[in-house]
Amino acid sequence: MNKTLRIGIFTIIGAFMLAIMPLPDWAVEFRPDWVTLVLIYWAMATPSKIGVTVAWVTGLLLDVSYGTLMGQHAVGMVLVIYVIHLQHQRLRVASLLQQAIVIFFLLMLKQLLTLWVDGMIGRAPDSWLYFMPAIVSTVLWPWTYLILRDLRRNFSVEKQYQF
C-alpha cells in the first residue's frame, strides 16, 4: 500500500471521528460535513483511487454511524463524488473560492437528497438550520484543502538528501 493511499485512509478515519464526536446541543446543527469534504479532496487529488464505490461504502458507514436510513447518505455521497469525477480537472485548476462555490452547491444537493428521504419517512426537520452543515463546510473548504494537500505532498514525496 503506497503512502498516499495510507494518508487517504487515515484522513477519512479522522473525518469519521470528527463526524461522530459529541458536540454541545447548540453546535450540532453547525457540524461540518467532514467525511464528504475529505472524500471530495481525495476524489479531486487522486481520482483513480477514490471513486463512486468508495463513496458508496463510506456513505453506508456514515448511515450506520448516524443511525439513519440505510443508503440515505450513500446516495448523496455517490452523486457528489460522481460530479467531482466528471469535473475534477477543471476543479483542480480553479481558485479555492471557485472550488468552494461548486462544493457549496454539491453539498446543498446532498443535503436536499437527505432532506427528501427524511421527509418521505416522516422525520423532516422543522428549521432552516438543517442546511448549516453545507454552509459551514463551504467556509472550511479552503483550510481543509490546504491541510490535506500539504499532508499528501509531505508524505507521498520521497525525500532525497544530497551530500
Summary of the structure (lengths in Angstrom):
residues: 163
radius of gyration: 16.3
end to end distance: 30.0
largest distance: 67.9
contacts: 478
relative contact order: 0.15
helix: 78%
strand: 0%
